Amino acid sequence: MTSSAPWWGTSLFTLATALVTGFIAAFTALAPKRTERRLERRRLSRDHKERSYPEITRVTYKIAAAPVWSTGPNQDELLLDELITAAHQAAFFAPTTVITAIHELLATATSLNDTRNHIRSVSEPGHSGRIDVAHADKHTLAINRLLHALQNFINTSRGDLEIPGAYPTLAKPDSASTREPS
C-alpha cells in the first residue's frame, strides 16, 4: 500500500478541520450576542442624546432671549453654566461632528455673555430696559451668531439621530425693540 501523504497527515488534517469548525461554531454563537450588545449600547446612547440635545437647544434659546438689563451678570453666568453642563453630558455620547458644533455653540454663547457684560459696564439702561444704540448692533450681531451656531448644532445633532427634515429657528429674539432711540 503506497500513499503520497505521510501517516500522520490524515490525523493532522482531521485535527485542523475540527479546530476550524470549532472556531466557526464559537464565532457564530458569539456574533449575535456582540451585535445585540452593540445595538443595546446604541439604543441607550440614542436615548441619552434624545434628552440632552433638546436640553442644549432649550438653554441656548434662553440665553439668546435673555434681556440685557433685567437679568444681571449672575443670571447670565448661571445660564452659561447650565449650557456647559448640558453640553458636557451630550458630548459624552456625541460623535465628533456634534462635539464640534457644541464647541462653536459654547464659544458664541460665551461671546454673547461677554458682549452683555461689556454693555452693562459702559452704558446705562434706556427707557424700558433698552440698549443704547451705540451697542445695539454689536448685541444683535452676537445674538445672530449664537442663533446661527444653534442652527448648526440642531442640524448636526438631528443628522446624528437620523431625523429627517429641517428644524427651523422657532423664536428669534427681537433685538430691534431693545434699542434706545437716538
Secondary structure, DSSP 8 states (H G I E B T S, - for coil): ---SS-TTHHHHHHHHHHHHHHHHHHHHHHHHHHHHHHHHHHHHHHHHHHHHHHHHHHHHHHHHH--TTTS-HHHHHHHHHHHHHHHHHHHHH--HHHHHHHHHHHHHHHHHHHHHHHHHHH----GGG-B-HHHHHHHHHHHHHHHHHHHHHHHHHHHHTT--S---------GGGGB---
